[in-house]
Amino acid sequence: MPGHPFTGYYFMYPSEEQKLGLVSTIAEDPPMLNWIFVDKDNNLLRHGARGETLGGHVIGPWKWTDDEEWLTLDKDDSHFIAVLLPNDKWTIAWDRDGKIKNSGEDVSSSETEEESETDEDGPTDEDEEDEEKRRKSVSKRKQKSERSGGGGGGGFKWVPILLHRDMKMGMKSQYVKSREKEGGAGKEGR
């Protein structure tokens, strides 16, 4: 899909509250930063200039979990969901109040989970540990969504998700660095 990869970091949002905001580049030429925020009207994550974040939208505080693995918004990582829009494109929402979950259908299923990729030499203990953590996390999220009554209603289809702290096109940065050192595909190849 065409687009600009997320290249973000925390930055103090200029307001009286001094919340920790999240910014990302939105273009390489010219280089521009936008704030990442939750739209107050539909709970979808958006990006925009500071002026677009005013008026009651949720701009932070962004942080990460105690294990520094997942992004949090307002000290919470459990309300992020991927939402299928009417145009058949997926987007991210922060459904803290349950509006989307309660009006839509949870389409997550353990039968449709993708298998993790392994190195040519086979899986390592670290790969297996990461996969086990991911499975446990997905299982917890499914249990939470079942308890919250997400289903029916004919609204949006959604899936519970966690936002990984190292959002690098689905790869941990340690793998990106090792491939670049080995002369593999550069950033433009991903």
N, C-alpha and C positions, 0 to 999 in steps of 0.2 A: 504494500500500500504506500502511496506517496505520503510524505509527511516529514516532519523534523523530529529526530529522536529527543526524548526527554534528557535534558542535561541540567539538572537542578541542584540547588543547595539552599540551606536555611539562611534567612536574612531578616533582620529586625524590621517589622512592619512599622512605618512612620505614623504612629497614633499615640494617644494618651496611654493606652493599655500596654504599649510596647510588646506586643505578642511576637513570637517567633514565626515568621512567615516562610513560605516556600516559593522560590522563583525558579524559572527555567528559561534557557534561551529558546527563542521561537524561530530564529533564522540565523544563518551564518553570514549572509551578506544582504543588508547590513546587520551586524550583530545587535540583537535586541533581547531584553529580558521582559518577561511578563510574570505577574503574580499568579499563583495557583490558588483557586478559591472554590467554595461550594456556593452555587447559585441558590439564594434563599427561596426562589419560587418553585424550583423543580428538583433540588438536591443534587444536581449533576455537577461534577467537577468541571471547571472552566479555567481559562487563563485570560488575562487581560491587563491593561495598564491600570495604574492605581485608581484612576477615576472610575473605572468599571467595577472596582471592588467595593466602592462606597454604597451605602444604602441598605445595610443590614445583612450583606453576604458574610459567610463564615470564612475568615482569612487565616485563622490559626487559633491556638498555637499548634504548630507542627513539631513533632519530635519523633523518637523511635522507641520501641519497646525496650524493656530492661536488658534483654539479650542483644540489643542493637541489630535485630534481624528485620523487623517490620516497621513501616511508617505508622505513626499515629496522628490523629487529629483530635485536639482537645483531650489528650491522654487516652484515646480509644482507638483500637485497631479492628474492632469487631463489627463495625457498621459499614464497611466498604463493600460494595456489590458491583458486579458488571451487569449492565442493563442492555437488553436488545431493544433498539429503537424501531419505530415503524418503518424506517428506511433500510432495515436489515443490517445496520451497523451497530457494533457494541460500543458502549461508553462506560465510564466509571461514575458511580454515585456514592454519596455518603448518606446513608439512609438512617440517620440517628433516630428520627421520629417514627420510622416504620411505614411511611406513606406508600413507598413503592412496594415493599415486601407484602404489605397487607392488601394491596390492590392487584397483585400480579401472581405469577407462578414461578416457584423455585424449580429451575430446570437442571440443577446439579444432580449428578448420579455417579456412584462409584463405578458403575459399569462403563462410563464414558471417559474416565480419567485416562490421560495419555500416559504411556510408559515413559520413564526417564531414559534419556540417551546415555550411553556409556562410552568410554574410550575404547579404542581398538583392542587394547590389552585386557579388556573386561572391566567390570565394576570394581571400584576400590572401596575400602571400608568407609572412607569419607563420603563417597557417593551414596552408599547404602544408608549411612546415618542421616544424610540430608534428605533422602527419599523417605525415610521413616518419619522424620520431623514433619515433612510436608504432608504425608498421609494422616498423621495425628492431627495436624492443624486443620486439614480439610474435614476430617471426621468431626472435630469439635464444632467447626462452623456449621456443618450440616445439622448437628444436634441442636444448636442454637436456633437455626432457621426453622426447624420443625417445631420447636417450642413456641416460636413467635407467630406461627400460623401462616407462614408465607405460602399461599397457593390459591388457586381458583380465581374467581372474579373477572377473568378476561382482560386484565390489565397487562402491564409490561412483563416480559419474561426476564428473570434475573438469576444470578448465580453469586453466592457469597465468595468474596476474594480477600486476600491480604495483599498489601502493596509492599513489595520487597524493597528494603533500603537501598540495595545496589541495582536499581532498575536500569539495566544495560541490555535492552532488547532480550530479556529473559535469561541472560547469562550473568554469573558472578564475575566480578572484575578480575579475579585471579585467573580465570580461564581466558579472558580477553587478552590480558597481559602475556600469558604464556604463548598464545598463538601468534601474537605480534612478534615476540622474540624469536620464534621458530621460523619466521618468514612467511607465515600464513596470511590469510586475507586481512587486509587493513581495515580501518573503520569504514572506508567507503564501500567495502565489499560486504558489509553486513546490513 
